[in-house]
């Protein structure tokens, strides 16, 4: 994992990512980013992930929780 990972990527960064990825306007991208942020926070509260970040290629990645990683190994 690199040291420049931001585990709490902002809603604005996610909206900019969605705007480019989905080729949509800022309003639609922000609405989609709010929904995505809600889902990411739910996943974190459920213990499925510990955070999220943009990788070196600019793609949004999830950081799985330790218990999720252990259950995949078994």
PQR file with spaces between the fields and no chain letter, atoms N, CA, C, O and H, PARSE charges and radii, in Angstrom:
ATOM       1  N    UNK     1       0.842   -1.164    0.000 -0.4000 1.5000
ATOM       2  CA   UNK     1       0.000    0.000    0.000 -0.0000 2.0000
ATOM       3  C    UNK     1       0.894    1.235    0.000  0.5500 1.7000
ATOM       4  O    UNK     1       1.895    1.269    0.715 -0.5500 1.4000
ATOM       5  N    UNK     2       0.554    2.233   -0.777 -0.4000 1.5000
ATOM       6  CA   UNK     2       1.378    3.424   -0.854 -0.0000 2.0000
ATOM       7  C    UNK     2       1.041    4.389    0.263  0.5500 1.7000
ATOM       8  O    UNK     2      -0.032    4.307    0.860 -0.5500 1.4000
ATOM       9  H    UNK     2      -0.259    2.206   -1.358  0.4000 1.0000
ATOM      10  N    UNK     3       1.954    5.302    0.546 -0.4000 1.5000
ATOM      11  CA   UNK     3       1.752    6.235    1.652 -0.0000 2.0000
ATOM      12  C    UNK     3       0.827    7.381    1.288  0.5500 1.7000
ATOM      13  O    UNK     3       0.388    8.107    2.179 -0.5500 1.4000
ATOM      14  H    UNK     3       2.826    5.368    0.060  0.4000 1.0000
ATOM      15  N    UNK     4       0.513    7.573    0.006 -0.4000 1.5000
ATOM      16  CA   UNK     4      -0.338    8.688   -0.388 -0.0000 2.0000
ATOM      17  C    UNK     4      -1.814    8.318   -0.467  0.5500 1.7000
ATOM      18  O    UNK     4      -2.608    9.074   -1.026 -0.5500 1.4000
ATOM      19  H    UNK     4       0.870    6.983   -0.718  0.4000 1.0000
ATOM      20  N    UNK     5      -2.187    7.182    0.077 -0.4000 1.5000
ATOM      21  CA   UNK     5      -3.588    6.755    0.049 -0.0000 2.0000
ATOM      22  C    UNK     5      -4.397    7.579    1.035  0.5500 1.7000
ATOM      23  O    UNK     5      -4.018    7.750    2.194 -0.5500 1.4000
ATOM      24  H    UNK     5      -1.542    6.568    0.531  0.4000 1.0000
ATOM      25  N    UNK     6      -5.522    8.084    0.543 -0.4000 1.5000
ATOM      26  CA   UNK     6      -6.451    8.836    1.379 -0.0000 2.0000
ATOM      27  C    UNK     6      -7.651    7.937    1.629  0.5500 1.7000
ATOM      28  O    UNK     6      -8.425    7.665    0.711 -0.5500 1.4000
ATOM      29  H    UNK     6      -5.830    7.945   -0.398  0.4000 1.0000
ATOM      30  N    UNK     7      -7.812    7.474    2.864 -0.4000 1.5000
ATOM      31  CA   UNK     7      -8.874    6.538    3.184 -0.0000 2.0000
ATOM      32  C    UNK     7     -10.225    7.215    3.368  0.5500 1.7000
ATOM      33  O    UNK     7     -11.229    6.544    3.604 -0.5500 1.4000
ATOM      34  H    UNK     7      -7.183    7.696    3.609  0.4000 1.0000
ATOM      35  N    UNK     8     -10.256    8.507    3.264 -0.4000 1.5000
ATOM      36  CA   UNK     8     -11.525    9.211    3.399 -0.0000 2.0000
ATOM      37  C    UNK     8     -11.710   10.162    2.217  0.5500 1.7000
ATOM      38  O    UNK     8     -11.997   11.346    2.396 -0.5500 1.4000
ATOM      39  H    UNK     8      -9.441    9.053    3.072  0.4000 1.0000
ATOM      40  N    UNK     9     -11.544    9.636    1.033 -0.4000 1.5000
ATOM      41  CA   UNK     9     -11.695   10.434   -0.177 -0.0000 2.0000
ATOM      42  C    UNK     9     -12.998   11.218   -0.108  0.5500 1.7000
ATOM      43  O    UNK     9     -14.047   10.665    0.220 -0.5500 1.4000
ATOM      44  H    UNK     9     -11.310    8.675    0.888  0.4000 1.0000
ATOM      45  N    UNK    10     -12.928   12.489   -0.415 -0.4000 1.5000
ATOM      46  CA   UNK    10     -14.077   13.385   -0.252 -0.0000 2.0000
ATOM      47  C    UNK    10     -15.167   13.130   -1.288  0.5500 1.7000
ATOM      48  O    UNK    10     -14.937   12.523   -2.334 -0.5500 1.4000
ATOM      49  H    UNK    10     -12.076   12.938   -0.681  0.4000 1.0000
ATOM      50  N    UNK    11     -16.340   13.606   -0.965 -0.4000 1.5000
ATOM      51  CA   UNK    11     -17.471   13.487   -1.884 -0.0000 2.0000
ATOM      52  C    UNK    11     -17.191   14.264   -3.172  0.5500 1.7000
ATOM      53  O    UNK    11     -17.622   13.857   -4.250 -0.5500 1.4000
ATOM      54  H    UNK    11     -16.527   14.099   -0.115  0.4000 1.0000
ATOM      55  N    UNK    12     -16.470   15.377   -3.057 -0.4000 1.5000
ATOM      56  CA   UNK    12     -16.117   16.160   -4.250 -0.0000 2.0000
ATOM      57  C    UNK    12     -15.198   15.373   -5.177  0.5500 1.7000
ATOM      58  O    UNK    12     -15.351   15.417   -6.398 -0.5500 1.4000
ATOM      59  H    UNK    12     -16.119   15.708   -2.181  0.4000 1.0000
ATOM      60  N    UNK    13     -14.241   14.651   -4.593 -0.4000 1.5000
ATOM      61  CA   UNK    13     -13.337   13.829   -5.404 -0.0000 2.0000
ATOM      62  C    UNK    13     -14.091   12.685   -6.076  0.5500 1.7000
ATOM      63  O    UNK    13     -13.833   12.355   -7.234 -0.5500 1.4000
ATOM      64  H    UNK    13     -14.116   14.615   -3.602  0.4000 1.0000
ATOM      65  N    UNK    14     -15.015   12.090   -5.346 -0.4000 1.5000
ATOM      66  CA   UNK    14     -15.814   11.006   -5.920 -0.0000 2.0000
ATOM      67  C    UNK    14     -16.703   11.553   -7.032  0.5500 1.7000
ATOM      68  O    UNK    14     -16.858   10.906   -8.068 -0.5500 1.4000
ATOM      69  H    UNK    14     -15.224   12.358   -4.406  0.4000 1.0000
ATOM      70  N    UNK    15     -17.288   12.732   -6.835 -0.4000 1.5000
ATOM      71  CA   UNK    15     -18.127   13.342   -7.872 -0.0000 2.0000
ATOM      72  C    UNK    15     -17.306   13.631   -9.129  0.5500 1.7000
ATOM      73  O    UNK    15     -17.776   13.393  -10.242 -0.5500 1.4000
ATOM      74  H    UNK    15     -17.162   13.257   -5.994  0.4000 1.0000
ATOM      75  N    UNK    16     -16.086   14.140   -8.962 -0.4000 1.5000
ATOM      76  CA   UNK    16     -15.227   14.418  -10.116 -0.0000 2.0000
ATOM      77  C    UNK    16     -14.894   13.122  -10.856  0.5500 1.7000
ATOM      78  O    UNK    16     -14.879   13.089  -12.087 -0.5500 1.4000
ATOM      79  H    UNK    16     -15.704   14.333   -8.058  0.4000 1.0000
ATOM      80  N    UNK    17     -14.629   12.059  -10.102 -0.4000 1.5000
ATOM      81  CA   UNK    17     -14.348   10.748  -10.681 -0.0000 2.0000
ATOM      82  C    UNK    17     -15.561   10.250  -11.479  0.5500 1.7000
ATOM      83  O    UNK    17     -15.415    9.793  -12.612 -0.5500 1.4000
ATOM      84  H    UNK    17     -14.641   12.085   -9.103  0.4000 1.0000
ATOM      85  N    UNK    18     -16.743   10.341  -10.890 -0.4000 1.5000
ATOM      86  CA   UNK    18     -17.955    9.877  -11.563 -0.0000 2.0000
ATOM      87  C    UNK    18     -18.277   10.716  -12.792  0.5500 1.7000
ATOM      88  O    UNK    18     -18.762   10.195  -13.796 -0.5500 1.4000
ATOM      89  H    UNK    18     -16.861   10.713   -9.969  0.4000 1.0000
ATOM      90  N    UNK    19     -18.008   12.014  -12.712 -0.4000 1.5000
ATOM      91  CA   UNK    19     -18.251   12.894  -13.850 -0.0000 2.0000
ATOM      92  C    UNK    19     -17.415   12.449  -15.055  0.5500 1.7000
ATOM      93  O    UNK    19     -17.916   12.385  -16.177 -0.5500 1.4000
ATOM      94  H    UNK    19     -17.613   12.438  -11.897  0.4000 1.0000
ATOM      95  N    UNK    20     -16.153   12.148  -14.812 -0.4000 1.5000
ATOM      96  CA   UNK    20     -15.278   11.680  -15.891 -0.0000 2.0000
ATOM      97  C    UNK    20     -15.648   10.270  -16.350  0.5500 1.7000
ATOM      98  O    UNK    20     -15.740   10.002  -17.548 -0.5500 1.4000
ATOM      99  H    UNK    20     -15.746   12.200  -13.900  0.4000 1.0000
ATOM     100  N    UNK    21     -15.859    9.378  -15.392 -0.4000 1.5000
ATOM     101  CA   UNK    21     -16.135    7.974  -15.708 -0.0000 2.0000
ATOM     102  C    UNK    21     -17.458    7.813  -16.454  0.5500 1.7000
ATOM     103  O    UNK    21     -17.535    7.072  -17.434 -0.5500 1.4000
ATOM     104  H    UNK    21     -15.784    9.595  -14.418  0.4000 1.0000
ATOM     105  N    UNK    22     -18.495    8.507  -15.990 -0.4000 1.5000
ATOM     106  CA   UNK    22     -19.832    8.343  -16.561 -0.0000 2.0000
ATOM     107  C    UNK    22     -20.175    9.415  -17.597  0.5500 1.7000
ATOM     108  O    UNK    22     -21.248    9.391  -18.199 -0.5500 1.4000
ATOM     109  H    UNK    22     -18.432    9.109  -15.194  0.4000 1.0000
ATOM     110  N    UNK    23     -19.252   10.348  -17.793 -0.4000 1.5000
ATOM     111  CA   UNK    23     -19.458   11.443  -18.743 -0.0000 2.0000
ATOM     112  C    UNK    23     -20.808   12.130  -18.511  0.5500 1.7000
ATOM     113  O    UNK    23     -21.633   12.245  -19.417 -0.5500 1.4000
ATOM     114  H    UNK    23     -18.380   10.367  -17.303  0.4000 1.0000
ATOM     115  N    UNK    24     -21.002   12.578  -17.281 -0.4000 1.5000
ATOM     116  CA   UNK    24     -22.254   13.253  -16.930 -0.0000 2.0000
ATOM     117  C    UNK    24     -21.952   14.653  -16.403  0.5500 1.7000
ATOM     118  O    UNK    24     -20.790   15.007  -16.201 -0.5500 1.4000
ATOM     119  H    UNK    24     -20.331   12.484  -16.545  0.4000 1.0000
ATOM     120  N    UNK    25     -22.987   15.437  -16.186 -0.4000 1.5000
ATOM     121  CA   UNK    25     -22.791   16.799  -15.690 -0.0000 2.0000
ATOM     122  C    UNK    25     -22.508   16.780  -14.182  0.5500 1.7000
ATOM     123  O    UNK    25     -22.650   15.754  -13.517 -0.5500 1.4000
ATOM     124  H    UNK    25     -23.930   15.150  -16.350  0.4000 1.0000
ATOM     125  N    UNK    26     -22.107   17.935  -13.672 -0.4000 1.5000
ATOM     126  CA   UNK    26     -21.714   18.033  -12.269 -0.0000 2.0000
ATOM     127  C    UNK    26     -22.855   17.700  -11.310  0.5500 1.7000
ATOM     128  O    UNK    26     -22.634   17.049  -10.289 -0.5500 1.4000
ATOM     129  H    UNK    26     -21.992   18.769  -14.213  0.4000 1.0000
ATOM     130  N    UNK    27     -24.062   18.138  -11.629 -0.4000 1.5000
ATOM     131  CA   UNK    27     -25.206   17.889  -10.749 -0.0000 2.0000
ATOM     132  C    UNK    27     -25.475   16.393  -10.606  0.5500 1.7000
ATOM     133  O    UNK    27     -25.629   15.889   -9.494 -0.5500 1.4000
ATOM     134  H    UNK    27     -24.241   18.667  -12.458  0.4000 1.0000
ATOM     135  N    UNK    28     -25.530   15.686  -11.734 -0.4000 1.5000
ATOM     136  CA   UNK    28     -25.775   14.245  -11.696 -0.0000 2.0000
ATOM     137  C    UNK    28     -24.627   13.513  -10.999  0.5500 1.7000
ATOM     138  O    UNK    28     -24.856   12.578  -10.233 -0.5500 1.4000
ATOM     139  H    UNK    28     -25.405   16.096  -12.638  0.4000 1.0000
ATOM     140  N    UNK    29     -23.391   13.944  -11.268 -0.4000 1.5000
ATOM     141  CA   UNK    29     -22.229   13.314  -10.640 -0.0000 2.0000
ATOM     142  C    UNK    29     -22.276   13.491   -9.129  0.5500 1.7000
ATOM     143  O    UNK    29     -21.944   12.566   -8.388 -0.5500 1.4000
ATOM     144  H    UNK    29     -23.205   14.704  -11.890  0.4000 1.0000
ATOM     145  N    UNK    30     -22.683   14.666   -8.664 -0.4000 1.5000
ATOM     146  CA   UNK    30     -22.755   14.911   -7.231 -0.0000 2.0000
ATOM     147  C    UNK    30     -23.858   14.076   -6.579  0.5500 1.7000
ATOM     148  O    UNK    30     -23.674   13.560   -5.477 -0.5500 1.4000
ATOM     149  H    UNK    30     -22.953   15.418   -9.266  0.4000 1.0000
ATOM     150  N    UNK    31     -24.990   13.943   -7.246 -0.4000 1.5000
ATOM     151  CA   UNK    31     -26.085   13.106   -6.725 -0.0000 2.0000
ATOM     152  C    UNK    31     -25.615   11.654   -6.605  0.5500 1.7000
ATOM     153  O    UNK    31     -25.862   10.995   -5.595 -0.5500 1.4000
ATOM     154  H    UNK    31     -25.140   14.362   -8.141  0.4000 1.0000
ATOM     155  N    UNK    32     -24.938   11.165   -7.641 -0.4000 1.5000
ATOM     156  CA   UNK    32     -24.418    9.791   -7.617 -0.0000 2.0000
ATOM     157  C    UNK    32     -23.335    9.640   -6.557  0.5500 1.7000
ATOM     158  O    UNK    32     -23.250    8.600   -5.903 -0.5500 1.4000
ATOM     159  H    UNK    32     -24.737   11.700   -8.461  0.4000 1.0000
ATOM     160  N    UNK    33     -22.506   10.668   -6.378 -0.4000 1.5000
ATOM     161  CA   UNK    33     -21.449   10.614   -5.370 -0.0000 2.0000
ATOM     162  C    UNK    33     -22.041   10.560   -3.960  0.5500 1.7000
ATOM     163  O    UNK    33     -21.527    9.847   -3.098 -0.5500 1.4000
ATOM     164  H    UNK    33     -22.575   11.513   -6.909  0.4000 1.0000
ATOM     165  N    UNK    34     -23.117   11.308   -3.723 -0.4000 1.5000
ATOM     166  CA   UNK    34     -23.779   11.261   -2.417 -0.0000 2.0000
ATOM     167  C    UNK    34     -24.290    9.854   -2.129  0.5500 1.7000
ATOM     168  O    UNK    34     -24.143    9.355   -1.013 -0.5500 1.4000
ATOM     169  H    UNK    34     -23.535   11.887   -4.423  0.4000 1.0000
ATOM     170  N    UNK    35     -24.889    9.212   -3.132 -0.4000 1.5000
ATOM     171  CA   UNK    35     -25.386    7.846   -2.959 -0.0000 2.0000
ATOM     172  C    UNK    35     -24.231    6.882   -2.709  0.5500 1.7000
ATOM     173  O    UNK    35     -24.309    6.017   -1.836 -0.5500 1.4000
ATOM     174  H    UNK    35     -25.008    9.617   -4.038  0.4000 1.0000
ATOM     175  N    UNK    36     -23.156    7.040   -3.484 -0.4000 1.5000
ATOM     176  CA   UNK    36     -21.991    6.170   -3.316 -0.0000 2.0000
ATOM     177  C    UNK    36     -21.383    6.360   -1.926  0.5500 1.7000
ATOM     178  O    UNK    36     -21.023    5.381   -1.272 -0.5500 1.4000
ATOM     179  H    UNK    36     -23.093    7.743   -4.193  0.4000 1.0000
ATOM     180  N    UNK    37     -21.265    7.599   -1.474 -0.4000 1.5000
ATOM     181  CA   UNK    37     -20.703    7.875   -0.156 -0.0000 2.0000
ATOM     182  C    UNK    37     -21.576    7.237    0.927  0.5500 1.7000
ATOM     183  O    UNK    37     -21.056    6.665    1.885 -0.5500 1.4000
ATOM     184  H    UNK    37     -21.558    8.394   -2.006  0.4000 1.0000
ATOM     185  N    UNK    38     -22.881    7.332    0.779 -0.4000 1.5000
ATOM     186  CA   UNK    38     -23.805    6.697    1.724 -0.0000 2.0000
ATOM     187  C    UNK    38     -23.547    5.191    1.785  0.5500 1.7000
ATOM     188  O    UNK    38     -23.477    4.609    2.867 -0.5500 1.4000
ATOM     189  H    UNK    38     -23.303    7.796    0.000  0.4000 1.0000
ATOM     190  N    UNK    39     -23.406    4.571    0.622 -0.4000 1.5000
ATOM     191  CA   UNK    39     -23.164    3.125    0.564 -0.0000 2.0000
ATOM     192  C    UNK    39     -21.801    2.762    1.148  0.5500 1.7000
ATOM     193  O    UNK    39     -21.682    1.750    1.839 -0.5500 1.4000
ATOM     194  H    UNK    39     -23.462    5.044   -0.258  0.4000 1.0000
ATOM     195  N    UNK    40     -20.772    3.566    0.883 -0.4000 1.5000
ATOM     196  CA   UNK    40     -19.448    3.314    1.448 -0.0000 2.0000
ATOM     197  C    UNK    40     -19.481    3.412    2.969  0.5500 1.7000
ATOM     198  O    UNK    40     -18.891    2.584    3.664 -0.5500 1.4000
ATOM     199  H    UNK    40     -20.869    4.388    0.321  0.4000 1.0000
ATOM     200  N    UNK    41     -20.166    4.419    3.478 -0.4000 1.5000
ATOM     201  CA   UNK    41     -20.268    4.572    4.932 -0.0000 2.0000
ATOM     202  C    UNK    41     -21.028    3.410    5.563  0.5500 1.7000
ATOM     203  O    UNK    41     -20.670    2.953    6.648 -0.5500 1.4000
ATOM     204  H    UNK    41     -20.645    5.092    2.914  0.4000 1.0000
ATOM     205  N    UNK    42     -22.070    2.930    4.895 -0.4000 1.5000
ATOM     206  CA   UNK    42     -22.806    1.758    5.397 -0.0000 2.0000
ATOM     207  C    UNK    42     -21.899    0.531    5.432  0.5500 1.7000
ATOM     208  O    UNK    42     -21.900   -0.221    6.406 -0.5500 1.4000
ATOM     209  H    UNK    42     -22.361    3.300    4.013  0.4000 1.0000
ATOM     210  N    UNK    43     -21.137    0.337    4.382 -0.4000 1.5000
ATOM     211  CA   UNK    43     -20.216   -0.803    4.337 -0.0000 2.0000
ATOM     212  C    UNK    43     -19.185   -0.717    5.460  0.5500 1.7000
ATOM     213  O    UNK    43     -18.827   -1.729    6.064 -0.5500 1.4000
ATOM     214  H    UNK    43     -21.135    0.948    3.591  0.4000 1.0000
ATOM     215  N    UNK    44     -18.710    0.502    5.735 -0.4000 1.5000
ATOM     216  CA   UNK    44     -17.741    0.678    6.812 -0.0000 2.0000
ATOM     217  C    UNK    44     -18.398    0.420    8.166  0.5500 1.7000
ATOM     218  O    UNK    44     -17.794   -0.215    9.030 -0.5500 1.4000
ATOM     219  H    UNK    44     -19.000    1.324    5.245  0.4000 1.0000
ATOM     220  N    UNK    45     -19.624    0.903    8.364 -0.4000 1.5000
ATOM     221  CA   UNK    45     -20.332    0.675    9.623 -0.0000 2.0000
ATOM     222  C    UNK    45     -20.630   -0.807    9.849  0.5500 1.7000
ATOM     223  O    UNK    45     -20.653   -1.273   10.988 -0.5500 1.4000
ATOM     224  H    UNK    45     -20.115    1.420    7.662  0.4000 1.0000
ATOM     225  N    UNK    46     -20.856   -1.539    8.767 -0.4000 1.5000
ATOM     226  CA   UNK    46     -21.128   -2.971    8.869 -0.0000 2.0000
ATOM     227  C    UNK    46     -19.849   -3.786    9.062  0.5500 1.7000
ATOM     228  O    UNK    46     -19.906   -4.999    9.262 -0.5500 1.4000
ATOM     229  H    UNK    46     -20.837   -1.160    7.842  0.4000 1.0000
ATOM     230  N    UNK    47     -18.712   -3.124    9.002 -0.4000 1.5000
ATOM     231  CA   UNK    47     -17.443   -3.809    9.201 -0.0000 2.0000
ATOM     232  C    UNK    47     -16.923   -4.525    7.967  0.5500 1.7000
ATOM     233  O    UNK    47     -16.021   -5.355    8.074 -0.5500 1.4000
ATOM     234  H    UNK    47     -18.665   -2.139    8.840  0.4000 1.0000
ATOM     235  N    UNK    48     -17.471   -4.221    6.799 -0.4000 1.5000
ATOM     236  CA   UNK    48     -17.022   -4.873    5.568 -0.0000 2.0000
ATOM     237  C    UNK    48     -15.763   -4.230    5.004  0.5500 1.7000
ATOM     238  O    UNK    48     -14.919   -4.910    4.422 -0.5500 1.4000
ATOM     239  H    UNK    48     -18.204   -3.546    6.712  0.4000 1.0000
ATOM     240  N    UNK    49     -15.637   -2.904    5.180 -0.4000 1.5000
ATOM     241  CA   UNK    49     -14.463   -2.184    4.710 -0.0000 2.0000
ATOM     242  C    UNK    49     -13.985   -1.251    5.812  0.5500 1.7000
ATOM     243  O    UNK    49     -14.728   -0.927    6.739 -0.5500 1.4000
ATOM     244  H    UNK    49     -16.322   -2.350    5.653  0.4000 1.0000
ATOM     245  N    UNK    50     -12.730   -0.826    5.694 -0.4000 1.5000
ATOM     246  CA   UNK    50     -12.205    0.156    6.643 -0.0000 2.0000
ATOM     247  C    UNK    50     -12.075    1.525    6.001  0.5500 1.7000
ATOM     248  O    UNK    50     -11.922    2.525    6.702 -0.5500 1.4000
ATOM     249  H    UNK    50     -12.127   -1.089    4.941  0.4000 1.0000
ATOM     250  N    UNK    51     -12.132    1.582    4.685 -0.4000 1.5000
ATOM     251  CA   UNK    51     -12.012    2.854    3.987 -0.0000 2.0000
ATOM     252  C    UNK    51     -11.984    2.674    2.487  0.5500 1.7000
ATOM     253  O    UNK    51     -12.257    1.591    1.968 -0.5500 1.4000
ATOM     254  H    UNK    51     -12.256    0.769    4.116  0.4000 1.0000
ATOM     255  N    UNK    52     -11.649    3.749    1.798 -0.4000 1.5000
ATOM     256  CA   UNK    52     -11.598    3.752    0.336 -0.0000 2.0000
ATOM     257  C    UNK    52     -10.581    4.794   -0.106  0.5500 1.7000
ATOM     258  O    UNK    52     -10.252    5.718    0.637 -0.5500 1.4000
ATOM     259  H    UNK    52     -11.427    4.628    2.220  0.4000 1.0000
ATOM     260  N    UNK    53     -10.097    4.629   -1.316 -0.4000 1.5000
ATOM     261  CA   UNK    53      -9.075    5.541   -1.833 -0.0000 2.0000
ATOM     262  C    UNK    53      -9.043    5.445   -3.355  0.5500 1.7000
ATOM     263  O    UNK    53      -9.638    4.543   -3.946 -0.5500 1.4000
ATOM     264  H    UNK    53     -10.365    3.878   -1.920  0.4000 1.0000
ATOM     265  N    UNK    54      -8.352    6.372   -3.968 -0.4000 1.5000
ATOM     266  CA   UNK    54      -8.100    6.304   -5.403 -0.0000 2.0000
ATOM     267  C    UNK    54      -6.713    5.718   -5.603  0.5500 1.7000
ATOM     268  O    UNK    54      -5.743    6.203   -5.020 -0.5500 1.4000
ATOM     269  H    UNK    54      -7.869    7.105   -3.488  0.4000 1.0000
ATOM     270  N    UNK    55      -6.611    4.668   -6.432 -0.4000 1.5000
ATOM     271  CA   UNK    55      -5.314    4.050   -6.683 -0.0000 2.0000
ATOM     272  C    UNK    55      -4.503    4.884   -7.674  0.5500 1.7000
ATOM     273  O    UNK    55      -4.945    5.948   -8.107 -0.5500 1.4000
ATOM     274  H    UNK    55      -7.399    4.275   -6.906  0.4000 1.0000
ATOM     275  N    UNK    56      -3.323    4.396   -8.025 -0.4000 1.5000
ATOM     276  CA   UNK    56      -2.427    5.135   -8.916 -0.0000 2.0000
ATOM     277  C    UNK    56      -3.030    5.371  -10.302  0.5500 1.7000
ATOM     278  O    UNK    56      -2.654    6.325  -10.983 -0.5500 1.4000
ATOM     279  H    UNK    56      -2.965    3.531   -7.673  0.4000 1.0000
ATOM     280  N    UNK    57      -3.951    4.524  -10.719 -0.4000 1.5000
ATOM     281  CA   UNK    57      -4.615    4.670  -12.016 -0.0000 2.0000
ATOM     282  C    UNK    57      -5.863    5.555  -11.925  0.5500 1.7000
ATOM     283  O    UNK    57      -6.547    5.770  -12.925 -0.5500 1.4000
ATOM     284  H    UNK    57      -4.257    3.749  -10.165  0.4000 1.0000
ATOM     285  N    UNK    58      -6.155    6.064  -10.732 -0.4000 1.5000
ATOM     286  CA   UNK    58      -7.298    6.939  -10.548 -0.0000 2.0000
ATOM     287  C    UNK    58      -8.613    6.218  -10.358  0.5500 1.7000
ATOM     288  O    UNK    58      -9.676    6.822  -10.504 -0.5500 1.4000
ATOM     289  H    UNK    58      -5.599    5.889   -9.920  0.4000 1.0000
ATOM     290  N    UNK    59      -8.562    4.931  -10.034 -0.4000 1.5000
ATOM     291  CA   UNK    59      -9.792    4.163   -9.802 -0.0000 2.0000
ATOM     292  C    UNK    59     -10.075    4.068   -8.311  0.5500 1.7000
ATOM     293  O    UNK    59      -9.160    3.926   -7.499 -0.5500 1.4000
ATOM     294  H    UNK    59      -7.699    4.440   -9.915  0.4000 1.0000
ATOM     295  N    UNK    60     -11.349    4.148   -7.964 -0.4000 1.5000
ATOM     296  CA   UNK    60     -11.755    4.057   -6.573 -0.0000 2.0000
ATOM     297  C    UNK    60     -11.614    2.616   -6.098  0.5500 1.7000
ATOM     298  O    UNK    60     -12.150    1.694   -6.713 -0.5500 1.4000
ATOM     299  H    UNK    60     -12.092    4.263   -8.623  0.4000 1.0000
ATOM     300  N    UNK    61     -10.893    2.432   -5.007 -0.4000 1.5000
ATOM     301  CA   UNK    61     -10.654    1.102   -4.435 -0.0000 2.0000
ATOM     302  C    UNK    61     -11.182    1.064   -3.008  0.5500 1.7000
ATOM     303  O    UNK    61     -11.202    2.083   -2.318 -0.5500 1.4000
ATOM     304  H    UNK    61     -10.457    3.181   -4.508  0.4000 1.0000
ATOM     305  N    UNK    62     -11.603   -0.106   -2.575 -0.4000 1.5000
ATOM     306  CA   UNK    62     -12.083   -0.306   -1.211 -0.0000 2.0000
ATOM     307  C    UNK    62     -11.010   -1.016   -0.395  0.5500 1.7000
ATOM     308  O    UNK    62     -10.293   -1.873   -0.912 -0.5500 1.4000
ATOM     309  H    UNK    62     -11.586   -0.933   -3.135  0.4000 1.0000
ATOM     310  N    UNK    63     -10.905   -0.657    0.871 -0.4000 1.5000
ATOM     311  CA   UNK    63      -9.992   -1.328    1.791 -0.0000 2.0000
ATOM     312  C    UNK    63     -10.818   -2.301    2.626  0.5500 1.7000
ATOM     313  O    UNK    63     -11.561   -1.877    3.511 -0.5500 1.4000
ATOM     314  H    UNK    63     -11.487    0.039    1.290  0.4000 1.0000
ATOM     315  N    UNK    64     -10.696   -3.608    2.354 -0.4000 1.5000
ATOM     316  CA   UNK    64     -11.507   -4.579    3.099 -0.0000 2.0000
ATOM     317  C    UNK    64     -11.104   -4.637    4.568  0.5500 1.7000
ATOM     318  O    UNK    64      -9.939   -4.437    4.912 -0.5500 1.4000
ATOM     319  H    UNK    64     -10.093   -3.953    1.635  0.4000 1.0000
ATOM     320  N    UNK    65     -12.072   -4.909    5.418 -0.4000 1.5000
ATOM     321  CA   UNK    65     -11.808   -5.082    6.847 -0.0000 2.0000
ATOM     322  C    UNK    65     -11.041   -6.383    7.045  0.5500 1.7000
ATOM     323  O    UNK    65     -11.124   -7.293    6.221 -0.5500 1.4000
ATOM     324  H    UNK    65     -13.018   -5.071    5.138  0.4000 1.0000
ATOM     325  N    UNK    66     -10.301   -6.462    8.135 -0.4000 1.5000
ATOM     326  CA   UNK    66      -9.507   -7.658    8.413 -0.0000 2.0000
ATOM     327  C    UNK    66     -10.363   -8.910    8.455  0.5500 1.7000
ATOM     328  O    UNK    66      -9.968   -9.950    7.929 -0.5500 1.4000
ATOM     329  H    UNK    66     -10.234   -5.722    8.804  0.4000 1.0000
ATOM     330  N    UNK    67     -11.541   -8.820    9.082 -0.4000 1.5000
ATOM     331  CA   UNK    67     -12.389  -10.011    9.182 -0.0000 2.0000
ATOM     332  C    UNK    67     -12.865  -10.455    7.802  0.5500 1.7000
ATOM     333  O    UNK    67     -13.069  -11.648    7.576 -0.5500 1.4000
ATOM     334  H    UNK    67     -11.862   -7.975    9.510  0.4000 1.0000
ATOM     335  N    UNK    68     -13.045   -9.514    6.880 -0.4000 1.5000
ATOM     336  CA   UNK    68     -13.438   -9.854    5.517 -0.0000 2.0000
ATOM     337  C    UNK    68     -12.296  -10.556    4.812  0.5500 1.7000
ATOM     338  O    UNK    68     -12.519  -11.520    4.079 -0.5500 1.4000
ATOM     339  H    UNK    68     -12.879   -8.545    7.065  0.4000 1.0000
ATOM     340  N    UNK    69     -11.079  -10.088    5.021 -0.4000 1.5000
ATOM     341  CA   UNK    69      -9.910  -10.704    4.401 -0.0000 2.0000
ATOM     342  C    UNK    69      -9.705  -12.103    4.940  0.5500 1.7000
ATOM     343  O    UNK    69      -9.375  -13.012    4.178 -0.5500 1.4000
ATOM     344  H    UNK    69     -10.898   -9.305    5.616  0.4000 1.0000
ATOM     345  N    UNK    70      -9.892  -12.300    6.246 -0.4000 1.5000
ATOM     346  CA   UNK    70      -9.711  -13.630    6.830 -0.0000 2.0000
ATOM     347  C    UNK    70     -10.753  -14.613    6.327  0.5500 1.7000
ATOM     348  O    UNK    70     -10.446  -15.789    6.131 -0.5500 1.4000
ATOM     349  H    UNK    70     -10.159  -11.562    6.865  0.4000 1.0000
ATOM     350  N    UNK    71     -11.984  -14.153    6.113 -0.4000 1.5000
ATOM     351  CA   UNK    71     -13.019  -15.067    5.657 -0.0000 2.0000
ATOM     352  C    UNK    71     -12.788  -15.485    4.204  0.5500 1.7000
ATOM     353  O    UNK    71     -13.244  -16.554    3.797 -0.5500 1.4000
ATOM     354  H    UNK    71     -12.233  -13.198    6.272  0.4000 1.0000
ATOM     355  N    UNK    72     -12.098  -14.673    3.422 -0.4000 1.5000
ATOM     356  CA   UNK    72     -11.785  -15.045    2.038 -0.0000 2.0000
ATOM     357  C    UNK    72     -10.721  -16.124    1.972  0.5500 1.7000
ATOM     358  O    UNK    72     -10.720  -16.953    1.062 -0.5500 1.4000
ATOM     359  H    UNK    72     -11.728  -13.805    3.752  0.4000 1.0000
ATOM     360  N    UNK    73      -9.799  -16.110    2.957 -0.4000 1.5000
ATOM     361  CA   UNK    73      -8.705  -17.070    2.964 -0.0000 2.0000
ATOM     362  C    UNK    73      -9.202  -18.457    3.308  0.5500 1.7000
ATOM     363  O    UNK    73      -8.692  -19.442    2.775 -0.5500 1.4000
ATOM     364  H    UNK    73      -9.800  -15.436    3.696  0.4000 1.0000
ATOM     365  N    UNK    74     -10.177  -18.556    4.178 -0.4000 1.5000
ATOM     366  CA   UNK    74     -10.677  -19.865    4.635 -0.0000 2.0000
ATOM     367  C    UNK    74     -11.470  -20.571    3.590  0.5500 1.7000
ATOM     368  O    UNK    74     -11.955  -21.678    3.826 -0.5500 1.4000
ATOM     369  H    UNK    74     -10.591  -17.755    4.610  0.4000 1.0000
